[in-house]
Amino acid sequence: MEVRRNTGVTLYAQQFQALLIKRFVNTLRSIALSIAQILVPVIFTVLALVFLVRSKQSEKILSICDFGLLRTSSLVPKIPIRIPLS
């Protein structure tokens, strides 16, 4: 009985499929860790936004002009910093 080995694109597709299956099995084994990896960044982002909105200095941190220019009014008052688009 002769064993044919995959080569080229077929080999890469097989390796990619095996990697996805391995990740899925690991996710099922540690579901709490997988949920924590998703929820912890979301929770901290929401908390940061809440504290930013509640602080009185939220307007002084960063303001965006109408013309796509960025300025930091607390450091350099009313002087826009041009950001290259490309």
N, C-alpha and C positions, 0 to 999 in steps of 0.2 A: 504494500500500500504506500503510495507516494503522497507526501504532504506538500501542498502548494502554499507558498508563503505570499502574503500580500506585499505589493510594492507600489511606490508612487502615491497617487491620489487615494487609491483604495486603502493603503496602509494608514495614511493620515486620517481618513474618514473613520477607520476602525479605532484608531487611538483617540480621536475626538469623542466618539461614541462611548468608549470605555471611561474616559475622563468624566463625561456628563453623568454616567451611571454611578461612578464612584462618589461624585459630589452629592448626588441624590440620596444614595444610601447613607452617607455620612450625615446629611441633613435629617433624615428620618431617625437616625440613632440619637442625635442630640438636638431635639426640637426646641428645647428651652434656649440653648445657645444660639440657634438660628434666629429665633424670635428676638432675642436680646440684641443681636447684631443689626437688626432692622430698627427696633424701637429705640434703643439708646441714642443714636444720632438724631432721630426725629424729635425725641423729648428734649434734648439739649438745644436743638435749633429753635424749637417753639419757646423754650424758656428764655433764650437769648433775645428773641424777637419781642417777647412780652416785656422783659426788662428794658429793652431799647425804647419801646413805645411809651412805657410808663415814666421813663426818665425825662426830666425837663430839658436835658441837653441833647435830645435826639435830633433836633433841628440843626445843632451846631456841629454835629459829627460829620455829616456828609450831605451835600446838596448837589443836585444835578441841574444844569442850566437847560434852557429850551433848545439850545443848538448842539447838544451832545457834548458839551464841555463839562469837565469835572472840576469842582473847586471845593476846597476845604476851608470853610469860612472861619473856623476857630483859630487856624494857624496863619493863614494868609487871607486877610479879608478882601473879598470881591475880586480876586485875581484868578482867572480860570487857568487850569492846567490842561494843555491840549494832549489828547491821547491819539496816537497814530492809529488809523483804521486798518492798515495792512501790516 
